[in-house]
Amino acid sequence: MSTVIKVEGLSKLYRLGEVGTGTLSHDLRRWWYRVRGKEDPYLKLGQVNDRTQRAENGELVWALRDITFEVKEGDVLGIIGRNGAGKSTLLKILSRITSPTEGVVKVKGRVASLLEVGTGFHPELTGRENIYMNGTIMGMRRAEIDRRLDEIVEFAGVAKYLDTPVKRYSSGMTVRLGFAVAAHLNAEILLVDEVLAVGDAEFQKKALGKMHEVSHDQGRTVLFVSHNMGAVEALCTTGMVLSNGCKIFEGDAKTAVARYLADKISLSSKITARRGKGDVIVTDVLICDENFSPIDVIPVGSTINVILKFVNKKPGKYYNIIPSVGIKNYFDAYVSNHHSRLVGKIYHELPEKGQFILTFKEIPLVPSTYYIHYALVENDEIQDMGMEYAELTVINGNFYSTGQTIPASHGMVMLKGDWDMCPVYE
């Protein structure tokens, strides 16, 4: 297979805070250095893209730093990493939306991209007009677009609104149409960012299936950015892990996912936003294994303990506390919400400091990334509700004792069952 994307020593530098130097004389001096081809005298180089550090006024950060890789024709490359790792910046450079600060990028073939909601669409034009505009930009003739129009509209499910301006579309409709245009028009390379999370579950399944089709059946190249590790494993042939703008791994997709999960270090959530009456508040959320060791990665079918550490600000008060733990998937949809009243437990006398423990046995969630949140409710009044989540990643395991599993695109849970066959006598 020939190489269709070649990246060498790619770096991207952004300046945070004040754009100017602060004085006219310094701005003029910077301009004078620039026209003579000299380095900016006010640059502060060396920082990487670590969002845990507060940016000073005028600070420079490397969104990407010395990235080198190649992608072969027909490959499906999964690009994974934490928020702020540089994934979206990399796709924007490959799409020629922004230019690199350093390095060389060579792309062979036409590129179709879905990076952000509405990218590539003119809000005043109708859906039909935007389809033709995008096809024309890709060098397609009107007759070619005509032949694919019905297929695009059917895939996106926007036939009723095809002649409505895109500015009146919901975010989900915009993403569906954007993906349909990118996937069905003549482009050798498809770049897809995690904006697919905007779509509903049915569209997720269609989109993942289409990406599999265009890569395996049509031989087109796909670069896929996602936080859904199950989808990355199922769809991608190769994987690349980014961290703070640097490439830390490149190889097969399953190994890349394992490397990303191994490098995750946050084992408990820090609750910085909450609401409620506040007589009892949760101070920490821990996800632990059967031995109460903190974890954030489990094989499907594992037993976990979710621990809510709390402080009681009114010792001696007679409460009617019902703790609950909710699980949401990457698309912000509830997978489960479990509260103590379901098992007949309401807590009345609380110590000054304590913890609620919820045990999930043989958790049947399909491989993906999930988010745990909590609430403490008393007489239908919220005492405390965390507005941020602890993160849990479920990976493949021997749930059915056969080594078989199902991808995240085929459902939310794995139910145990058995099959049999017998003749029917009439």
N, C-alpha and C positions, 0 to 999 in steps of 0.2 A: 504493500500500500504506500502511496506517495504521501509526503508530508504536506498538510494543508494549512497548519498554523505553526509558526516558529517564532518563539520569543526568546530574546537573549539580553540578559542584564537589565531587565525592565524595572524602572523605579518611577514613583510618582510622589511629588512633594506638594503638600498643601500648607498654606499659611493660615493660622487661626487668629481670630481677634482683629485688631486694627490692620487695615490693608496698607495705609500709608505709614511712613516712618514717624510721623508726628510733627515734623517741621518742614517748611518749604525748602530750606537749604539742604536738608537730608534727601528729600525727594529729588531735587535737582542733581545732587551728587550721585544718587543711584542711577538716574537717567544718563548722566555723563559716563559712568562706568559701563553701562549697558551698551551705548552706541559705540564704544571703543572695544566691545567684546570682552570686557573684564568681568570678574565675578562680583556679584552684589556685595558691597562692603558691609551690609547690615544683616546678612544671612546668619542664622544660628543653626548650624547643621548638626546632625548626629542623633536627633530624636527619632524614635520609632512610633508607630501608631498605637500607643497604649492608652486606651480611653479611661483607665482607672486613675490616671494622673491628670490633675486639673491644668488646663492650658493657660499659660500666661499670655498677656497681650502681645501679639506679634509673634508668638511661638510657631515654629515650623515643625511639621510632622511628616514622616514618610508613610503615606498610605500603602505604598508597595516599595519593597527594597530588594533589588538584585534578583528578580524572578527570571528563571530560565526553564523552558520546557518546550516540547514538541507534541503536536497532535496529528495522528495519521488519519487518512481518509476513512470514514466509517466508524471511527472511535466514538464512544460516549464517555466523556470525561466528567466526573462528578467533582465539583469544587466545594469543599466543606471547611468550616472554621467558625469560630465564635463571631458574634456581632462585632463589627469594627476590624475584622481580620484583613479586609481588603478585597473580598470576593466581588462585590458589585463594582468597585473601581476597576478591577481587572477586566470585567466584561464591558464596561464603558470604553475602555481603551481599545479593546478588540473590535468594538462596534464603531470606532472612530468618533465617538461623542466627545471624548476628551483626549488630549495628547499626552504621551509620557514625558516625564522630566528627563529621564535617561533611558538608554537602551534602544533596542531595535525590535519591531514587530512586523512580521511578514505573514500575510493572509492570502491564500490562494483560493479564489472563488467568491461568490456573492454571499453576503451575510444577512440573515434575518434575525432580529433580536426582539425579545420581550423582557424588558428590564424593569420598568415601572408602569404603574397604571396610567394609560394614556400616552405612553411614549410612542412617537411616530404618527399620532393621530392629530388632525386639526379639529379643534372642538366645534368650529362653526360649520364644518362639512358634515354631510350625512354619513351613515355607515357605508352605504354603497360608494359614495364619492371617495371615502378614505381607502376603501379596498382598491379602487382603480388607481388612486394616487400612489399607494405603496407599491403596487405592481409595476407602475410606470417607472418609479425610482429604481426598481430592481432590473430594469431593462426589458420588461415583458411587453409584448404587443397587446393591443386591446382584445384581439381575438383570443389570445391565450388566457387572458383574465376572464373573458366571457365564459370559456369552457370550464373554469374552476369556480365561478361565482356561486352556483347552487351548492356545491360541495362545501364551500367556506361558510355560507349562511346556515346550512343545515347543521354543521359541526358546532357553530357558535350558538345556535338556537335563538337568533335575533331577527328572524324573518319579519315579524310584525313591526319591528322598529328600524328596518333597513333604511328607510328614507327619512328618518328622524336625525337631527343633528346629534353628534356624539356627546356634546356637552350635557345632553339630557339623559344620557345612559347612567345606570348605576355603576359602581366600581366593578362589580362582578360581571356585568354585561360587557364593559370595556375590556376587561381582561380576556373574556371568552372570545371576543371578536379579534383582539390583538393576537392571541395565540393561534386562532384559526388562520389568520392572514399569514403569520410567520411560518406556520407549518405547511401550508398548502401552496404557497407561491414558490417560484423557482429560485431556491437558494441552496447552495451546497453546504452551508454551515448555519446551524440554528443555535442561538444563544438564549438560554432561559434562566431568568433569575427567580428568586423565591416568591415573586408576586403571584405565582399560582396558588398561594395560600388564600387569596381572595375568593377563589371559586368554591362552589359547593362540592360535596363528596362525589356526586355523579360526574361533574366536570373533571375533577381530579383523576378519576379512573380513565375517562376518555383521553385526557391530555397525556397521561403516562403511557397509555396504549399507543397513542399517535407518535410519541417520541420513540418508542420501541420500534414502531413500524418504519419511520423514516430512516432510522439508523440501520436496522437489521435487514429490512426488505429493500430499501431504496439506496442504501450505501451512503447516506448523508452523515455529516459529522455533527454531533450535539455536545455542547458544553452546558452543564446543568448545575445550578447553584441551589442548594436546599439544606434545611436543618432536619429534614426527615431522613434519618439514617436508613430506615427500611426501604424507602424509595430509591435511595442512592445505591444500596446493595442490589436491589432487584433490577434496576435499569442500566447502571453504568458498568463499563468494562474496565475502566481505569479510574483512579481517584487521586486528588491532590489536596493536601491539607495546608491551609494558611493559618498563621498565627502572628498577630501584630505586624502584618504587612510582609512577612517573610514566609517562604516556602519551607516547611519542615518535613514534608514527606511527599513522594510521588511513586505510585505503583498500582497494583490491582485494587479494585474498589473495596473488597472486603477487608484487606489489610489497611487501607486508608481509613476506613471507618473505625477499625480497632485501634489504630494509632490516635485518631482524634478523641475517641472515648477515653483512652488511657491517659491522655494529656489533660483531661478535664480535672480541675482541682477543687471546684466549689462543691462541697458536700452538704452544706446547709444554706438555707436562705437567710438573707438579712432583710428584716421587715422594716422598710423605710416609709411605707405609706399604708395607712389603716383608717378604718372608721368604726364607730360604735360608741356606746356609753362609757366603756373603759373601766368598770369596776374590776373586771378580770381581763387581762391582756396576755396574748401569746408573745413570748420573747424570742422564740426560736422554733424552727420547723426542721426536723431531722428525718431522713429516710434511712432505715437501718435494715440489715439482714436478720436472719433468725437468731443470730448471736448478739444482736444489738450493736453491730459494728457499722458505722456510717458508710453508705454506698450511694452512688447515683447511676450505676449501670447494673442491670440484672438480666439474666436469660428469662425468656418467657416461661411461665410456670413456677417461678420462684415465689417464696413467701417473704413478705416485707412487713416491717413495722413502721408506721408513720407516727412520729412522736411530736406532740405539741407541748413545749415547755411554757408554763404560764406563771404569772404573778397575780396574787389575789390582794387587791388594795384595801379590801374591807374584811379582814379576818373575823370570823364569828357570824357573819351574815348568812342567813338561810337562803340558798340559791335554788334555782331550777334550771341549771345549765345543761344545754345539749350541745356538745361539740360535734362538728361535722368536717369532713374532708372531701373535697371535690377533685376530680381528675379531668383535665381538659387535654385534647390533643393539639397538634400543631396548628390546626385550623380554627382553634378557639371554640371547638364544639365539646360539650360535656360527654365524657365516656361513662362516668359514674359520679354519684354524689352520695356518700354514706354518712349517716348521723347516728348517734348513740340510741335514739329512741326506736330505731328499727330493730334493735336487739333488746328493747325494754329497759334501757338504762338512762336515768336522769340524775345528775349529780347535785347534791344539796349542800353538803359541808365540805368546803375546800380548804386545804392548807394555805399558808401564806405563799409558799412556793411549791409547785408540783408539776406533773406532766400527765397529759392524756395520751394513751397508746392505742392506736388502731392497727389491728393485724389483718392483713390481706393474705389468705392462703391460696397458693397456686394461682397467682395472678395471670389471667388469660389474655392480656393485651397483645395485639400483634406488634411485631418489631417496629418501633418508631420512637419519637421523643414526646414526652408528656409533661404536664405541669400540674403541680399539687398546690392547692390553696385551702384555706381553712376558714371556719367561722365559729364563734361561740354565741349561742342564742339563748335568751332567757325570756320565757313568756312572749314569744314572737317579737322580742326586741333584741337587736344586735348588741351584744356586749363588746365584741371585737371581731373584725373581719380584715384579714390581710389582703392588700391590694397588689402584692407581688408574689411570685411563685417559687417554690423549690422545683428543681428540674429532675426528671427521671427518664432515663433512656432504657428501653427494652430492646434486647438483641435476640437473635435466633437461639433457640434451645431445643431440647429433645422433648417437647411438650406431648407429642403423640407416641413417644417411644419407638418411632420409626425413622427419625431424622427428617421427616417431612414438616413443612411449615407453609404458611400463606403470607403473601406480601401485604403491606399496609393498604394497597389499592383495592384489595378484595374484601375488606371488612374492618371492623374495629376490634373484635374479640375473636378468640379461638375457642370454640365450644367442643367439649369432648363428646364423642358419640361412637357408635359402632354400626357397621353395615352387615347385612346378611342377604341371602337370596334363597328363594325356595320356589318350587313349581306351584302353579295354580291349577287345580283340578275342577272341571266343570261337570 
